[in-house]
Amino acid sequence: MKKQIVNIHDRPAEWAQNILCFGYGECRPAPSGGDDKSGLKAMRKPVGASQANTPALSIFPNPATVFATFAYTLPRTPGAAWLAVRDITGRELARIPVAQAEGQAVWDTRTVAPGTYTVELLNDGASLGTVKLVVKP
């Protein structure tokens, strides 16, 4: 006699579904638990949660030898936005204008001495993030 199994999911399918739910917001009800009239409860990611966790500024490669790429994301359309590269004393070495809400800028590190620098993303006078950059010879 065959036993009929209803709404049972194997472990790999559950893992894949968890990834889809967390990463893309495509969630299905869990096989147990519940707080709605069907008795099933879906785990959902809040709207905008992935954007809230996205860093405004990242640098690669870091440490850099020849160039550094600054990847940036602004929460809104840029006003007077730029990337400021400063040395350890706080002196501004480069100011790279930012014209789009999301993009990348490349900076030639061969023009500066090896050491530690900071890169700050600014929009309308507000700092959106600061990242340390190491330049190697």
N, CA, C and O atoms as CSV, one atom per row, in Angstrom:
chain,resi,resn,atom,element,x,y,z
A,1,MET,N,N,0.837,-1.169,0.000
A,1,MET,CA,C,0.000,0.000,0.000
A,1,MET,C,C,0.889,1.242,0.000
A,1,MET,O,O,1.783,1.378,0.835
A,2,LYS,N,N,0.635,2.138,-0.938
A,2,LYS,CA,C,1.400,3.378,-1.052
A,2,LYS,C,C,0.823,4.429,-0.136
A,2,LYS,O,O,-0.392,4.575,0.003
A,3,LYS,N,N,1.729,5.155,0.483
A,3,LYS,CA,C,1.330,6.247,1.359
A,3,LYS,C,C,1.400,7.551,0.570
A,3,LYS,O,O,2.410,7.831,-0.076
A,4,GLN,N,N,0.357,8.333,0.617
A,4,GLN,CA,C,0.342,9.599,-0.101
A,4,GLN,C,C,0.892,10.702,0.805
A,4,GLN,O,O,0.421,10.897,1.925
A,5,ILE,N,N,1.890,11.411,0.303
A,5,ILE,CA,C,2.515,12.485,1.066
A,5,ILE,C,C,2.121,13.806,0.428
A,5,ILE,O,O,2.321,14.010,-0.769
A,6,VAL,N,N,1.568,14.689,1.217
A,6,VAL,CA,C,1.098,15.972,0.717
A,6,VAL,C,C,1.946,17.094,1.322
A,6,VAL,O,O,2.187,17.125,2.529
A,7,ASN,N,N,2.394,18.021,0.456
A,7,ASN,CA,C,3.130,19.215,0.883
A,7,ASN,C,C,4.407,18.889,1.658
A,7,ASN,O,O,4.754,19.587,2.611
A,8,ILE,N,N,5.097,17.836,1.249
A,8,ILE,CA,C,6.383,17.498,1.860
A,8,ILE,C,C,7.472,17.915,0.870
A,8,ILE,O,O,7.363,17.653,-0.328
A,9,HIS,N,N,8.510,18.556,1.372
A,9,HIS,CA,C,9.595,19.045,0.531
A,9,HIS,C,C,10.884,18.384,0.994
A,9,HIS,O,O,11.110,18.218,2.193
A,10,ASP,N,N,11.720,18.011,0.049
A,10,ASP,CA,C,13.004,17.444,0.436
A,10,ASP,C,C,13.958,18.560,0.867
A,10,ASP,O,O,13.730,19.733,0.572
A,11,ARG,N,N,14.999,18.187,1.551
A,11,ARG,CA,C,15.926,19.166,2.126
A,11,ARG,C,C,16.579,20.069,1.082
A,11,ARG,O,O,16.608,21.281,1.295
A,12,PRO,N,N,17.109,19.552,-0.045
A,12,PRO,CA,C,17.691,20.467,-1.038
A,12,PRO,C,C,16.679,21.466,-1.589
A,12,PRO,O,O,17.030,22.614,-1.858
A,13,ALA,N,N,15.438,21.047,-1.758
A,13,ALA,CA,C,14.420,21.971,-2.243
A,13,ALA,C,C,14.164,23.069,-1.222
A,13,ALA,O,O,13.958,24.224,-1.594
A,14,GLU,N,N,14.173,22.725,0.051
A,14,GLU,CA,C,13.996,23.737,1.099
A,14,GLU,C,C,15.149,24.731,1.095
A,14,GLU,O,O,14.937,25.935,1.233
A,15,TRP,N,N,16.368,24.227,0.936
A,15,TRP,CA,C,17.529,25.122,0.891
A,15,TRP,C,C,17.431,26.066,-0.297
A,15,TRP,O,O,17.665,27.267,-0.162
A,16,ALA,N,N,17.090,25.533,-1.446
A,16,ALA,CA,C,16.964,26.371,-2.636
A,16,ALA,C,C,15.862,27.412,-2.440
A,16,ALA,O,O,16.016,28.568,-2.832
A,17,GLN,N,N,14.766,27.002,-1.839
A,17,GLN,CA,C,13.669,27.941,-1.610
A,17,GLN,C,C,14.081,29.032,-0.629
A,17,GLN,O,O,13.694,30.188,-0.795
A,18,ASN,N,N,14.864,28.677,0.398
A,18,ASN,CA,C,15.340,29.681,1.347
A,18,ASN,C,C,16.224,30.709,0.646
A,18,ASN,O,O,16.152,31.900,0.949
A,19,ILE,N,N,17.052,30.256,-0.284
A,19,ILE,CA,C,17.911,31.171,-1.028
A,19,ILE,C,C,17.063,32.088,-1.898
A,19,ILE,O,O,17.301,33.295,-1.941
A,20,LEU,N,N,16.069,31.524,-2.597
A,20,LEU,CA,C,15.193,32.338,-3.434
A,20,LEU,C,C,14.425,33.352,-2.598
A,20,LEU,O,O,14.249,34.499,-3.010
A,21,CYS,N,N,13.972,32.930,-1.433
A,21,CYS,CA,C,13.194,33.816,-0.576
A,21,CYS,C,C,14.064,34.957,-0.059
A,21,CYS,O,O,13.680,36.124,-0.138
A,22,PHE,N,N,15.228,34.615,0.465
A,22,PHE,CA,C,16.087,35.635,1.049
A,22,PHE,C,C,16.663,36.563,-0.017
A,22,PHE,O,O,16.674,37.781,0.159
A,23,GLY,N,N,17.143,35.989,-1.125
A,23,GLY,CA,C,17.821,36.795,-2.128
A,23,GLY,C,C,16.916,37.537,-3.078
A,23,GLY,O,O,17.249,38.635,-3.524
A,24,TYR,N,N,15.764,36.952,-3.399
A,24,TYR,CA,C,14.923,37.538,-4.435
A,24,TYR,C,C,13.510,37.876,-3.973
A,24,TYR,O,O,12.726,38.436,-4.739
A,25,GLY,N,N,13.185,37.543,-2.741
A,25,GLY,CA,C,11.867,37.859,-2.226
A,25,GLY,C,C,10.767,36.970,-2.780
A,25,GLY,O,O,9.589,37.287,-2.621
A,26,GLU,N,N,11.125,35.849,-3.434
A,26,GLU,CA,C,10.148,34.906,-3.952
A,26,GLU,C,C,9.943,33.812,-2.915
A,26,GLU,O,O,10.652,32.806,-2.915
A,27,CYS,N,N,8.979,34.011,-2.038
A,27,CYS,CA,C,8.796,33.124,-0.894
A,27,CYS,C,C,7.529,32.291,-1.048
A,27,CYS,O,O,6.532,32.751,-1.606
A,28,ARG,N,N,7.581,31.066,-0.550
A,28,ARG,CA,C,6.380,30.237,-0.488
A,28,ARG,C,C,6.135,29.932,0.982
A,28,ARG,O,O,7.054,30.032,1.795
A,29,PRO,N,N,4.923,29.567,1.328
A,29,PRO,CA,C,4.635,29.269,2.725
A,29,PRO,C,C,5.485,28.110,3.230
A,29,PRO,O,O,5.764,27.161,2.497
A,30,ALA,N,N,5.886,28.201,4.473
A,30,ALA,CA,C,6.643,27.123,5.104
A,30,ALA,C,C,5.721,25.930,5.333
A,30,ALA,O,O,4.509,26.105,5.452
A,31,PRO,N,N,6.283,24.706,5.396
A,31,PRO,CA,C,5.427,23.541,5.584
A,31,PRO,C,C,4.822,23.442,6.980
A,31,PRO,O,O,3.968,22.584,7.204
A,32,SER,N,N,5.225,24.275,7.916
A,32,SER,CA,C,4.640,24.239,9.257
A,32,SER,C,C,4.587,25.648,9.833
A,32,SER,O,O,5.090,26.597,9.231
A,33,GLY,N,N,3.975,25.772,10.996
A,33,GLY,CA,C,3.847,27.076,11.634
A,33,GLY,C,C,2.631,27.769,11.078
A,33,GLY,O,O,1.849,27.157,10.349
A,34,GLY,N,N,2.455,29.017,11.402
A,34,GLY,CA,C,1.360,29.728,10.780
A,34,GLY,C,C,0.773,30.812,11.637
A,34,GLY,O,O,0.725,30.718,12.864
A,35,ASP,N,N,0.334,31.833,10.966
A,35,ASP,CA,C,-0.366,32.909,11.638
A,35,ASP,C,C,-1.460,33.470,10.735
A,35,ASP,O,O,-2.052,34.506,11.039
A,36,ASP,N,N,-1.725,32.785,9.626
A,36,ASP,CA,C,-2.827,33.218,8.770
A,36,ASP,C,C,-3.900,32.134,8.739
A,36,ASP,O,O,-3.735,31.097,9.380
A,37,LYS,N,N,-4.983,32.346,8.018
A,37,LYS,CA,C,-6.097,31.401,8.060
A,37,LYS,C,C,-5.778,30.066,7.400
A,37,LYS,O,O,-6.453,29.075,7.678
A,38,SER,N,N,-4.762,30.010,6.529
A,38,SER,CA,C,-4.409,28.726,5.920
A,38,SER,C,C,-3.540,27.885,6.845
A,38,SER,O,O,-3.323,26.701,6.591
A,39,GLY,N,N,-3.043,28.495,7.914
A,39,GLY,CA,C,-2.185,27.755,8.835
A,39,GLY,C,C,-0.728,27.742,8.406
A,39,GLY,O,O,0.106,27.115,9.058
A,40,LEU,N,N,-0.412,28.439,7.299
A,40,LEU,CA,C,0.960,28.464,6.823
A,40,LEU,C,C,1.532,29.863,6.977
A,40,LEU,O,O,0.818,30.862,6.892
A,41,LYS,N,N,2.819,29.909,7.201
A,41,LYS,CA,C,3.504,31.182,7.436
A,41,LYS,C,C,4.675,31.286,6.467
A,41,LYS,O,O,5.499,30.374,6.403
A,42,ALA,N,N,4.763,32.361,5.726
A,42,ALA,CA,C,5.867,32.569,4.797
A,42,ALA,C,C,6.859,33.536,5.409
A,42,ALA,O,O,6.482,34.538,6.016
A,43,MET,N,N,8.140,33.218,5.240
A,43,MET,CA,C,9.183,34.130,5.698
A,43,MET,C,C,9.448,35.104,4.564
A,43,MET,O,O,9.786,34.689,3.456
A,44,ARG,N,N,9.303,36.370,4.823
A,44,ARG,CA,C,9.520,37.377,3.791
A,44,ARG,C,C,10.538,38.392,4.269
A,44,ARG,O,O,10.600,38.740,5.448
A,45,LYS,N,N,11.323,38.849,3.331
A,45,LYS,CA,C,12.307,39.884,3.605
A,45,LYS,C,C,11.621,41.231,3.472
A,45,LYS,O,O,10.895,41.442,2.501
A,46,PRO,N,N,11.821,42.158,4.410
A,46,PRO,CA,C,11.197,43.472,4.305
A,46,PRO,C,C,11.635,44.188,3.024
A,46,PRO,O,O,12.772,44.035,2.578
A,47,VAL,N,N,10.741,44.955,2.449
A,47,VAL,CA,C,11.046,45.708,1.239
A,47,VAL,C,C,12.166,46.697,1.541
A,47,VAL,O,O,12.118,47.418,2.538
A,48,GLY,N,N,13.162,46.725,0.682
A,48,GLY,CA,C,14.280,47.646,0.853
A,48,GLY,C,C,15.364,47.135,1.785
A,48,GLY,O,O,16.348,47.839,2.009
A,49,ALA,N,N,15.220,45.929,2.339
A,49,ALA,CA,C,16.223,45.424,3.277
A,49,ALA,C,C,17.551,45.177,2.590
A,49,ALA,O,O,18.603,45.407,3.186
A,50,SER,N,N,17.528,44.710,1.337
A,50,SER,CA,C,18.787,44.447,0.649
A,50,SER,C,C,19.516,45.751,0.352
A,50,SER,O,O,20.746,45.786,0.382
A,51,GLN,N,N,18.785,46.817,0.066
A,51,GLN,CA,C,19.427,48.094,-0.193
A,51,GLN,C,C,19.984,48.703,1.082
A,51,GLN,O,O,20.999,49.398,1.042
A,52,ALA,N,N,19.335,48.451,2.214
A,52,ALA,CA,C,19.813,49.010,3.476
A,52,ALA,C,C,21.149,48.398,3.875
A,52,ALA,O,O,21.967,49.056,4.517
A,53,ASN,N,N,21.376,47.133,3.494
A,53,ASN,CA,C,22.606,46.451,3.860
A,53,ASN,C,C,23.715,46.649,2.833
A,53,ASN,O,O,24.850,46.233,3.070
A,54,THR,N,N,23.415,47.267,1.713
A,54,THR,CA,C,24.400,47.480,0.676
A,54,THR,C,C,25.319,48.624,1.081
A,54,THR,O,O,24.853,49.724,1.379
A,55,PRO,N,N,26.643,48.364,1.094
A,55,PRO,CA,C,27.529,49.468,1.433
A,55,PRO,C,C,27.512,50.531,0.344
A,55,PRO,O,O,27.400,50.214,-0.840
A,56,ALA,N,N,27.622,51.789,0.748
A,56,ALA,CA,C,27.591,52.900,-0.194
A,56,ALA,C,C,28.869,52.966,-1.013
A,56,ALA,O,O,28.862,53.481,-2.131
A,57,LEU,N,N,29.986,52.442,-0.461
A,57,LEU,CA,C,31.277,52.553,-1.125
A,57,LEU,C,C,32.098,51.302,-0.875
A,57,LEU,O,O,32.183,50.821,0.255
A,58,SER,N,N,32.697,50.780,-1.924
A,58,SER,CA,C,33.638,49.664,-1.773
A,58,SER,C,C,34.805,49.894,-2.729
A,58,SER,O,O,34.667,50.579,-3.742
A,59,ILE,N,N,35.959,49.311,-2.391
A,59,ILE,CA,C,37.177,49.507,-3.167
A,59,ILE,C,C,37.762,48.146,-3.517
A,59,ILE,O,O,37.844,47.253,-2.674
A,60,PHE,N,N,38.169,48.002,-4.778
A,60,PHE,CA,C,38.884,46.786,-5.175
A,60,PHE,C,C,39.870,47.151,-6.270
A,60,PHE,O,O,39.572,48.073,-7.029
A,61,PRO,N,N,41.002,46.514,-6.413
A,61,PRO,CA,C,41.585,45.639,-5.397
A,61,PRO,C,C,42.063,46.461,-4.208
A,61,PRO,O,O,42.404,47.636,-4.349
A,62,ASN,N,N,42.084,45.856,-3.078
A,62,ASN,CA,C,42.553,46.526,-1.868
A,62,ASN,C,C,43.307,45.490,-1.043
A,62,ASN,O,O,42.675,44.611,-0.457
A,63,PRO,N,N,44.607,45.560,-0.978
A,63,PRO,CA,C,45.521,46.644,-1.352
A,63,PRO,C,C,45.688,46.767,-2.869
A,63,PRO,O,O,45.564,45.798,-3.618
A,64,ALA,N,N,45.974,47.994,-3.281
A,64,ALA,CA,C,46.140,48.313,-4.698
A,64,ALA,C,C,47.607,48.565,-5.009
A,64,ALA,O,O,48.373,48.982,-4.140
A,65,THR,N,N,47.994,48.307,-6.254
A,65,THR,CA,C,49.372,48.579,-6.678
A,65,THR,C,C,49.423,49.574,-7.830
A,65,THR,O,O,50.246,50.489,-7.807
A,66,VAL,N,N,48.569,49.422,-8.834
A,66,VAL,CA,C,48.586,50.277,-10.013
A,66,VAL,C,C,47.348,51.167,-10.071
A,66,VAL,O,O,47.443,52.342,-10.429
A,67,PHE,N,N,46.194,50.615,-9.723
A,67,PHE,CA,C,44.945,51.372,-9.759
A,67,PHE,C,C,44.016,50.834,-8.678
A,67,PHE,O,O,44.203,49.730,-8.166
A,68,ALA,N,N,43.016,51.634,-8.346
A,68,ALA,CA,C,41.955,51.218,-7.425
A,68,ALA,C,C,40.627,51.599,-8.060
A,68,ALA,O,O,40.483,52.679,-8.633
A,69,THR,N,N,39.671,50.705,-7.949
A,69,THR,CA,C,38.332,50.966,-8.473
A,69,THR,C,C,37.407,51.228,-7.306
A,69,THR,O,O,37.324,50.423,-6.379
A,70,PHE,N,N,36.712,52.352,-7.347
A,70,PHE,CA,C,35.752,52.723,-6.306
A,70,PHE,C,C,34.354,52.450,-6.848
A,70,PHE,O,O,33.933,53.075,-7.821
A,71,ALA,N,N,33.637,51.528,-6.230
A,71,ALA,CA,C,32.247,51.246,-6.609
A,71,ALA,C,C,31.360,51.946,-5.594
A,71,ALA,O,O,31.538,51.779,-4.388
A,72,TYR,N,N,30.408,52.729,-6.078
A,72,TYR,CA,C,29.583,53.529,-5.170
A,72,TYR,C,C,28.104,53.395,-5.508
A,72,TYR,O,O,27.736,53.108,-6.647
A,73,THR,N,N,27.271,53.607,-4.506
A,73,THR,CA,C,25.820,53.624,-4.665
A,73,THR,C,C,25.274,54.744,-3.809
A,73,THR,O,O,25.497,54.783,-2.599
A,74,LEU,N,N,24.560,55.653,-4.441
A,74,LEU,CA,C,23.918,56.756,-3.726
A,74,LEU,C,C,22.449,56.418,-3.520
A,74,LEU,O,O,21.832,55.835,-4.412
A,75,PRO,N,N,21.869,56.762,-2.379
A,75,PRO,CA,C,20.461,56.456,-2.146
A,75,PRO,C,C,19.506,57.298,-2.990
A,75,PRO,O,O,18.339,56.937,-3.141
A,76,ARG,N,N,19.984,58.410,-3.539
A,76,ARG,CA,C,19.136,59.274,-4.361
A,76,ARG,C,C,19.990,59.910,-5.444
A,76,ARG,O,O,21.204,59.709,-5.479
A,77,THR,N,N,19.371,60.666,-6.315
A,77,THR,CA,C,20.085,61.322,-7.403
A,77,THR,C,C,21.170,62.235,-6.835
A,77,THR,O,O,20.912,62.997,-5.902
A,78,PRO,N,N,22.373,62.165,-7.388
A,78,PRO,CA,C,23.448,62.987,-6.835
A,78,PRO,C,C,23.246,64.475,-7.091
A,78,PRO,O,O,22.829,64.895,-8.170
A,79,GLY,N,N,23.557,65.256,-6.057
A,79,GLY,CA,C,23.577,66.707,-6.199
A,79,GLY,C,C,25.020,67.084,-6.473
A,79,GLY,O,O,25.527,66.851,-7.570
A,80,ALA,N,N,25.672,67.655,-5.501
A,80,ALA,CA,C,27.100,67.922,-5.582
A,80,ALA,C,C,27.790,66.728,-4.930
A,80,ALA,O,O,28.092,66.755,-3.737
A,81,ALA,N,N,28.037,65.685,-5.714
A,81,ALA,CA,C,28.590,64.441,-5.183
A,81,ALA,C,C,30.000,64.209,-5.711
A,81,ALA,O,O,30.307,64.524,-6.861
A,82,TRP,N,N,30.856,63.651,-4.852
A,82,TRP,CA,C,32.221,63.335,-5.258
A,82,TRP,C,C,32.825,62.307,-4.317
A,82,TRP,O,O,32.317,62.045,-3.228
A,83,LEU,N,N,33.931,61.736,-4.780
A,83,LEU,CA,C,34.766,60.845,-3.978
A,83,LEU,C,C,36.012,61.631,-3.599
A,83,LEU,O,O,36.673,62.204,-4.466
A,84,ALA,N,N,36.334,61.663,-2.328
A,84,ALA,CA,C,37.518,62.383,-1.854
A,84,ALA,C,C,38.546,61.372,-1.366
A,84,ALA,O,O,38.257,60.548,-0.498
A,85,VAL,N,N,39.753,61.442,-1.933
A,85,VAL,CA,C,40.856,60.574,-1.512
A,85,VAL,C,C,41.777,61.416,-0.647
A,85,VAL,O,O,42.251,62.471,-1.070
A,86,ARG,N,N,42.031,60.942,0.578
A,86,ARG,CA,C,42.859,61.695,1.524
A,86,ARG,C,C,43.999,60.829,2.045
A,86,ARG,O,O,43.877,59.610,2.164
A,87,ASP,N,N,45.109,61.493,2.351
A,87,ASP,CA,C,46.226,60.773,2.960
A,87,ASP,C,C,46.013,60.663,4.464
A,87,ASP,O,O,44.974,61.073,4.982
A,88,ILE,N,N,46.987,60.114,5.154
A,88,ILE,CA,C,46.862,59.845,6.596
A,88,ILE,C,C,46.722,61.122,7.416
A,88,ILE,O,O,46.193,61.084,8.527
A,89,THR,N,N,47.189,62.257,6.885
A,89,THR,CA,C,47.076,63.521,7.613
A,89,THR,C,C,45.746,64.229,7.344
A,89,THR,O,O,45.441,65.234,7.987
A,90,GLY,N,N,44.954,63.714,6.401
A,90,GLY,CA,C,43.673,64.319,6.078
A,90,GLY,C,C,43.710,65.250,4.881
A,90,GLY,O,O,42.690,65.829,4.505
A,91,ARG,N,N,44.884,65.395,4.284
A,91,ARG,CA,C,45.018,66.260,3.114
A,91,ARG,C,C,44.359,65.595,1.904
A,91,ARG,O,O,44.616,64.427,1.614
A,92,GLU,N,N,43.512,66.344,1.202
A,92,GLU,CA,C,42.809,65.792,0.046
A,92,GLU,C,C,43.754,65.720,-1.145
A,92,GLU,O,O,44.318,66.731,-1.563
A,93,LEU,N,N,43.925,64.512,-1.689
A,93,LEU,CA,C,44.811,64.294,-2.827
A,93,LEU,C,C,44.056,64.269,-4.153
A,93,LEU,O,O,44.598,64.649,-5.190
A,94,ALA,N,N,42.814,63.825,-4.114
A,94,ALA,CA,C,42.016,63.745,-5.339
A,94,ALA,C,C,40.549,63.943,-4.999
A,94,ALA,O,O,40.074,63.528,-3.941
A,95,ARG,N,N,39.842,64.588,-5.925
A,95,ARG,CA,C,38.393,64.758,-5.805
A,95,ARG,C,C,37.809,64.300,-7.136
A,95,ARG,O,O,38.004,64.936,-8.171
A,96,ILE,N,N,37.093,63.189,-7.085
A,96,ILE,CA,C,36.538,62.586,-8.292
A,96,ILE,C,C,35.032,62.861,-8.316
A,96,ILE,O,O,34.313,62.406,-7.427
A,97,PRO,N,N,34.548,63.592,-9.309
A,97,PRO,CA,C,33.116,63.899,-9.365
A,97,PRO,C,C,32.272,62.651,-9.641
A,97,PRO,O,O,32.686,61.752,-10.374
A,98,VAL,N,N,31.087,62.617,-9.042
A,98,VAL,CA,C,30.135,61.518,-9.202
A,98,VAL,C,C,28.893,62.098,-9.864
A,98,VAL,O,O,28.270,63.017,-9.333
A,99,ALA,N,N,28.533,61.553,-11.040
A,99,ALA,CA,C,27.406,62.099,-11.801
A,99,ALA,C,C,26.189,61.178,-11.815
A,99,ALA,O,O,25.102,61.604,-12.207
A,100,GLN,N,N,26.353,59.922,-11.394
A,100,GLN,CA,C,25.251,58.958,-11.422
A,100,GLN,C,C,25.001,58.426,-10.025
A,100,GLN,O,O,25.867,58.515,-9.155
A,101,ALA,N,N,23.815,57.871,-9.809
A,101,ALA,CA,C,23.473,57.320,-8.497
A,101,ALA,C,C,24.241,56.041,-8.210
A,101,ALA,O,O,24.444,55.696,-7.046
A,102,GLU,N,N,24.668,55.337,-9.240
A,102,GLU,CA,C,25.425,54.101,-9.051
A,102,GLU,C,C,26.474,54.006,-10.141
A,102,GLU,O,O,26.189,54.272,-11.308
A,103,GLY,N,N,27.690,53.627,-9.763
A,103,GLY,CA,C,28.737,53.512,-10.763
A,103,GLY,C,C,30.074,53.161,-10.159
A,103,GLY,O,O,30.172,52.766,-8.997
A,104,GLN,N,N,31.115,53.316,-10.982
A,104,GLN,CA,C,32.483,53.036,-10.568
A,104,GLN,C,C,33.400,54.134,-11.081
A,104,GLN,O,O,33.134,54.766,-12.104
A,105,ALA,N,N,34.479,54.345,-10.350
A,105,ALA,CA,C,35.510,55.285,-10.769
A,105,ALA,C,C,36.860,54.618,-10.544
A,105,ALA,O,O,37.056,53.919,-9.549
A,106,VAL,N,N,37.778,54.832,-11.458
A,106,VAL,CA,C,39.116,54.250,-11.355
A,106,VAL,C,C,40.102,55.360,-11.021
A,106,VAL,O,O,40.068,56.443,-11.605
A,107,TRP,N,N,40.990,55.062,-10.058
A,107,TRP,CA,C,41.991,56.044,-9.636
A,107,TRP,C,C,43.377,55.438,-9.799
A,107,TRP,O,O,43.615,54.312,-9.363
A,108,ASP,N,N,44.288,56.169,-10.418
A,108,ASP,CA,C,45.666,55.715,-10.637
A,108,ASP,C,C,46.456,55.893,-9.347
A,108,ASP,O,O,46.676,57.019,-8.902
A,109,THR,N,N,46.881,54.788,-8.747
A,109,THR,CA,C,47.613,54.856,-7.473
A,109,THR,C,C,49.117,55.010,-7.671
A,109,THR,O,O,49.858,55.124,-6.695
A,110,ARG,N,N,49.576,55.015,-8.922
A,110,ARG,CA,C,51.018,55.163,-9.166
A,110,ARG,C,C,51.499,56.576,-8.882
A,110,ARG,O,O,52.703,56.817,-8.797
A,111,THR,N,N,50.559,57.523,-8.731
A,111,THR,CA,C,50.942,58.917,-8.494
A,111,THR,C,C,51.152,59.230,-7.015
A,111,THR,O,O,51.552,60.342,-6.668
A,112,VAL,N,N,50.885,58.254,-6.138
A,112,VAL,CA,C,51.035,58.488,-4.701
A,112,VAL,C,C,52.015,57.483,-4.102
A,112,VAL,O,O,52.281,56.430,-4.682
A,113,ALA,N,N,52.541,57.827,-2.940
A,113,ALA,CA,C,53.481,56.950,-2.244
A,113,ALA,C,C,52.734,55.774,-1.618
A,113,ALA,O,O,51.553,55.897,-1.293
A,114,PRO,N,N,53.405,54.644,-1.445
A,114,PRO,CA,C,52.771,53.524,-0.753
A,114,PRO,C,C,52.352,53.941,0.658
A,114,PRO,O,O,53.061,54.694,1.326
A,115,GLY,N,N,51.211,53.450,1.098
A,115,GLY,CA,C,50.726,53.803,2.423
A,115,GLY,C,C,49.227,53.599,2.542
A,115,GLY,O,O,48.607,52.921,1.722
A,116,THR,N,N,48.658,54.198,3.578
A,116,THR,CA,C,47.236,54.068,3.855
A,116,THR,C,C,46.528,55.379,3.537
A,116,THR,O,O,46.999,56.458,3.895
A,117,TYR,N,N,45.401,55.268,2.864
A,117,TYR,CA,C,44.606,56.420,2.460
A,117,TYR,C,C,43.145,56.165,2.833
A,117,TYR,O,O,42.751,55.023,3.072
A,118,THR,N,N,42.359,57.216,2.882
A,118,THR,CA,C,40.922,57.054,3.085
A,118,THR,C,C,40.203,57.603,1.862
A,118,THR,O,O,40.624,58.589,1.256
A,119,VAL,N,N,39.114,56.941,1.519
A,119,VAL,CA,C,38.275,57.375,0.408
A,119,VAL,C,C,36.885,57.608,0.990
A,119,VAL,O,O,36.311,56.718,1.616
A,120,GLU,N,N,36.350,58.805,0.782
A,120,GLU,CA,C,35.049,59.166,1.334
A,120,GLU,C,C,34.096,59.518,0.206
A,120,GLU,O,O,34.461,60.229,-0.730
A,121,LEU,N,N,32.868,59.012,0.302
A,121,LEU,CA,C,31.814,59.325,-0.652
A,121,LEU,C,C,30.937,60.406,-0.036
A,121,LEU,O,O,30.390,60.221,1.052
A,122,LEU,N,N,30.800,61.537,-0.731
A,122,LEU,CA,C,30.010,62.665,-0.236
A,122,LEU,C,C,28.935,63.035,-1.246
A,122,LEU,O,O,29.166,62.984,-2.454
A,123,ASN,N,N,27.761,63.407,-0.749
A,123,ASN,CA,C,26.672,63.887,-1.596
A,123,ASN,C,C,26.000,65.050,-0.880
A,123,ASN,O,O,25.496,64.895,0.232
A,124,ASP,N,N,25.994,66.203,-1.514
A,124,ASP,CA,C,25.432,67.429,-0.940
A,124,ASP,C,C,26.001,67.723,0.445
A,124,ASP,O,O,25.268,68.143,1.340
A,125,GLY,N,N,27.281,67.509,0.624
A,125,GLY,CA,C,27.954,67.798,1.882
A,125,GLY,C,C,27.823,66.719,2.942
A,125,GLY,O,O,28.461,66.821,3.990
A,126,ALA,N,N,27.018,65.685,2.709
A,126,ALA,CA,C,26.835,64.607,3.688
A,126,ALA,C,C,27.721,63.421,3.318
A,126,ALA,O,O,27.775,63.012,2.158
A,127,SER,N,N,28.414,62.876,4.312
A,127,SER,CA,C,29.253,61.706,4.105
A,127,SER,C,C,28.386,60.451,4.081
A,127,SER,O,O,27.614,60.203,5.007
A,128,LEU,N,N,28.522,59.657,3.010
A,128,LEU,CA,C,27.754,58.421,2.869
A,128,LEU,C,C,28.572,57.191,3.200
A,128,LEU,O,O,28.019,56.099,3.328
A,129,GLY,N,N,29.868,57.343,3.341
A,129,GLY,CA,C,30.719,56.209,3.685
A,129,GLY,C,C,32.174,56.547,3.504
A,129,GLY,O,O,32.544,57.339,2.638
A,130,THR,N,N,32.998,55.932,4.336
A,130,THR,CA,C,34.437,56.092,4.257
A,130,THR,C,C,35.076,54.720,4.310
A,130,THR,O,O,34.719,53.893,5.149
A,131,VAL,N,N,36.039,54.473,3.400
A,131,VAL,CA,C,36.717,53.185,3.329
A,131,VAL,C,C,38.215,53.414,3.317
A,131,VAL,O,O,38.696,54.378,2.719
A,132,LYS,N,N,38.956,52.533,3.974
A,132,LYS,CA,C,40.411,52.607,3.998
A,132,LYS,C,C,40.973,51.943,2.739
A,132,LYS,O,O,40.512,50.877,2.332
A,133,LEU,N,N,41.960,52.577,2.134
A,133,LEU,CA,C,42.637,52.046,0.963
A,133,LEU,C,C,44.117,51.906,1.275
A,133,LEU,O,O,44.742,52.844,1.772
A,134,VAL,N,N,44.674,50.755,0.990
A,134,VAL,CA,C,46.108,50.520,1.172
A,134,VAL,C,C,46.751,50.466,-0.206
A,134,VAL,O,O,46.309,49.722,-1.082
A,135,VAL,N,N,47.810,51.271,-0.392
A,135,VAL,CA,C,48.552,51.287,-1.646
A,135,VAL,C,C,49.914,50.651,-1.377
A,135,VAL,O,O,50.658,51.081,-0.496
A,136,LYS,N,N,50.218,49.617,-2.157
A,136,LYS,CA,C,51.505,48.923,-2.040
A,136,LYS,C,C,52.403,49.297,-3.227
A,136,LYS,O,O,51.915,49.678,-4.290
A,137,PRO,N,N,53.714,49.183,-3.028
A,137,PRO,CA,C,54.640,49.513,-4.128
A,137,PRO,C,C,54.571,48.512,-5.268
A,137,PRO,O,O,55.286,48.654,-6.259
